[in-house]
Amino acid sequence: MSAGLDAAAVKACCAAGYSSDLVSLLLGDSYHPGGLTLTRQLFDRVGLRAGQRLVDVASGRGTSTLLAAQEYGARVEGVDLSAGNVALASGAAAAAGLADRAEFHLGDAEDVPLPDGCADVVICECALCTFPDKRTALAEMARLVVPGGRVGITDVAADRDRLPDELTGLTAWIACVADARPLAEYADLAAEAGFRVLTTERHTNALSRMIDQIEARLELFRMTAKPRLEALGIDFAKAGPVLEAARRAVDDGTLDYVLMVAEKPCE
Ligand SMILES: C[S@@+](CC[C@H](N)C(=O)[O-])C[C@H]1O[C@@H](n2cnc3c(N)ncnc32)[C@H](O)[C@@H]1O
């Protein structure tokens, strides 16, 4: 942990933040840059096939998890620390007629309530950056996946030494920025957990587009629903400079969005 933040408090704030209506208003149902287009690329890179068992760590509202079941024919389980998101994801699975092969569990990525070797594929989208103990979370992913299985991660990457003040602190941590690491560090952490890294890619445009989307939605809300959004916690005066700082950080290479696929070697 850094910046004097307490791990349990960070996790609780992340789970609460991502349960809020504000986040879904700003992001839609897919809580990561690149949306389901990048999720499909991730599934293709890990080689997801019909009948495989997929675990989605920090599954949010289950949007990617259910896509794996619907479009790829996988049997899926999601784990998330937000009870509200787990309930919404379970409801979405039932509504889509997928309850027999899609389950969602309340749990911590650093102590996942699933057995060893329960997955052929583990994914984790835009969440490793928020876990206070990234080593333990990756060790958990290595425990869940069978030998020969794969992990697919997309995440915010950051050069933390160059982050401007607007992009540090608890709010920026929850927003996936303050504790994000460089791509090379994610690869080193995956290797330390026993994975062999197969693919790394940069998806910078996905992050730029997400900043544009948030900015456009905020402007629309400012014009049409300012009191309601302020009641949900938005400070319009602060949001503009933070988004501007994020845009500059993307432009100068301090912030990025990255994809990594790694394999657990067969014993
Ligand atoms: C940016 S959202 C990404 C959600 C989903 N992967 C997606 O892309 O739509 C981060 C998610 O991580 C969850 N989360 C945060 N800390 C967690 C932890 N320690 N264990 C499990 N889930 C966690 C939050 O509740 C939230 O749903």
The ligand as a Tripos MOL2 file, in Angstrom:
@<TRIPOS>MOLECULE
LIG
   27    29     1     0     0
SMALL
NO_CHARGES

@<TRIPOS>ATOM
      1 C1        -13.7450   -0.7720  -13.0970 C.3       1 LIG1
      2 S1        -14.8500   -1.9740  -12.4800 S.3       1 LIG1
      3 C2        -14.6680   -3.2640  -13.7140 C.3       1 LIG1
      4 C3        -15.8310   -4.2270  -13.7100 C.3       1 LIG1
      5 C4        -15.8330   -5.2620  -14.8510 C.3       1 LIG1
      6 N1        -14.6110   -6.0420  -14.8620 N.3       1 LIG1
      7 C5        -16.0230   -4.5660  -16.1750 C.2       1 LIG1
      8 O1        -15.0260   -4.3880  -16.8960 O.co2     1 LIG1
      9 O2        -17.1730   -4.1740  -16.4870 O.co2     1 LIG1
     10 C6        -13.9810   -2.6540  -11.1080 C.3       1 LIG1
     11 C7        -14.7640   -3.7270  -10.3590 C.3       1 LIG1
     12 O3        -13.8860   -4.3110   -9.3940 O.3       1 LIG1
     13 C8        -14.6390   -4.6100   -8.2320 C.3       1 LIG1
     14 N2        -13.6610   -4.7430   -7.1570 N.ar      1 LIG1
     15 C9        -12.8890   -3.7790   -6.6110 C.ar      1 LIG1
     16 N3        -12.0620   -4.3100   -5.6950 N.ar      1 LIG1
     17 C10       -12.3010   -5.6480   -5.6840 C.ar      1 LIG1
     18 C11       -11.7480   -6.7470   -4.9790 C.ar      1 LIG1
     19 N4        -10.7750   -6.5660   -4.0770 N.pl3     1 LIG1
     20 N5        -12.2210   -7.9770   -5.2290 N.ar      1 LIG1
     21 C12       -13.2150   -8.1760   -6.1310 C.ar      1 LIG1
     22 N6        -13.7800   -7.1730   -6.8410 N.ar      1 LIG1
     23 C13       -13.3300   -5.9320   -6.6250 C.ar      1 LIG1
     24 C14       -15.5980   -3.4400   -8.1050 C.3       1 LIG1
     25 O4        -16.7030   -3.7460   -7.2860 O.3       1 LIG1
     26 C15       -15.9830   -3.2300   -9.5800 C.3       1 LIG1
     27 O5        -17.1160   -4.0000   -9.9200 O.3       1 LIG1
@<TRIPOS>BOND
     1     1     2 1
     2     2     3 1
     3     2    10 1
     4     3     4 1
     5     4     5 1
     6     5     6 1
     7     5     7 1
     8     7     8 2
     9     7     9 1
    10    10    11 1
    11    11    12 1
    12    11    26 1
    13    12    13 1
    14    13    14 1
    15    13    24 1
    16    14    15 ar
    17    14    23 ar
    18    15    16 ar
    19    16    17 ar
    20    17    18 ar
    21    17    23 ar
    22    18    19 1
    23    18    20 ar
    24    20    21 ar
    25    21    22 ar
    26    22    23 ar
    27    24    25 1
    28    24    26 1
    29    26    27 1
@<TRIPOS>SUBSTRUCTURE
     1 LIG1         1 GROUP 0 **** ****
